Amino acid sequence: MRVGALRSIRALCVIVGIALAQSAFAATLTSLDVKHAGGTTALEFDLAGKPDTNVFALDNPARLVADFSDTRKVGAIEAAASKSALIKAVRSGPRNQNDLRVVIDLSHVVTFEVAPIRKIGSDGYRLEVVLEGGGSDEGDPIEAIIRSRENAATEALAKRSSSATTPRASSSTRQPAVTHPRRDIVVVVDAGHGGKDPGAVGPHGVYEKTVVLQMAKRLAAKFNAAPGFKAYLTRDRDVFIPLRGRTRIARDRHADFFVSLHADAARSSSARGSSVFALSQHGATSESARWLAKSENNSDLIGGVGGDLSLDDKDEMLRGVLLDLSMTATINDSLAAGTDVFRQIERVNRIRHGRVEQAGFVVLKSPDIPSLLVETGFITNPSEERLLQQASHQQQLMNAVYAGIRAHFERQPPPDSLLAWQRDQARGGARDEYRVSAGDTLSSIAGRFNVSILALKQANRLSSDVLRVGQILNIP
Ligand SMILES: [Zn+2]
């Protein structure tokens, strides 16, 4: 679609920022409108002031992200979601202190075009984004929608929290108390390769796929023996699973963490040691990480899943600026957990690099789930090949991976988890503050902390039910 065509569908009605109070921000987002025309859906972001903007799309789940520099939001833009079946929800939050990010959750993947920001009225500006393939509210080929993990988590929480889970936020009656869910933290353990893909092969014919499956079972057993954790394996036998299939399993299980186990290969038989990798936004941190990502990602070629690789190409094109909040947070989480795992492995095995490496492994590209890839050792090194088969060595390594991931969650337990509950108990039940995250509602937070919505609103002097992501609430 050409920009010229955009003009023809522009709104006649111009909404100008209503005499906004001067603020420290260069611009304000005053409204978001949705217009339908000619099989397209146009999003009109109206602004007072002219910020720098950046619009990009992400999938799994499908969403469009619009960033506005040095901008604050004053209009209630969330209602735009009701104007198109294509739009599931509109979320927004501050970013990098002064910037504003708006995330449009879409019912399916679309292509889009951004018109240059233009002046409307005396001091207003409009950013127009036209979504194609979503114009008709009826009969669109709706693709299978992967529910966002946040929604799934909220639903799961609601399910666990007995019948008193849908209190109206406006209600002034005290809600019956609900108990803390004390749920298990779900860890998905992925044994790399499998089936027709043996992975690396040692000088004495030991397959990577074999030793990593043994270790994966040990790691899962370790988690399953620990209260507050539940582990699932992506494979429990010698089968081939495409890389994207592995992260899909993690999503289906609503995993809090994903860890993929591998054994390294090198041309030199003297290369040895373990490495820990997290996903990178900006490509690999070292040449060897780049090379490794390439060889591990090739696993999908062996399986003949060419379609999945094009997704990877797109990811590469979008890398860096095109990652949204959840992805950035996930990478930071992954790196933090990676450091914990790294420190533990360091105690039991030689470490190849002095830090957590970052690389673009397809298997780690699940935007919502913190993930690590652990190269347990070099199967191409004869002595490590032998060690990797030893039960005691396998167990030592997996105890270290377990301890690292556990340490991470002890520091930052999900609020509805048993670990969080235990931490709160240890603090004498003091749960003074809570940071709002995406998908939270007043009722879900009230349920989580076993307080009434009214008490929650009073403690925070809330006059409406609207919460901001990142907002800190006092828990009464
Ligand atoms: Zn591997």
Residues whose N, C-alpha, C, O or C-beta is under 5 A from the ligand:
A	BS01	ZN	G192 G199 H262 A263
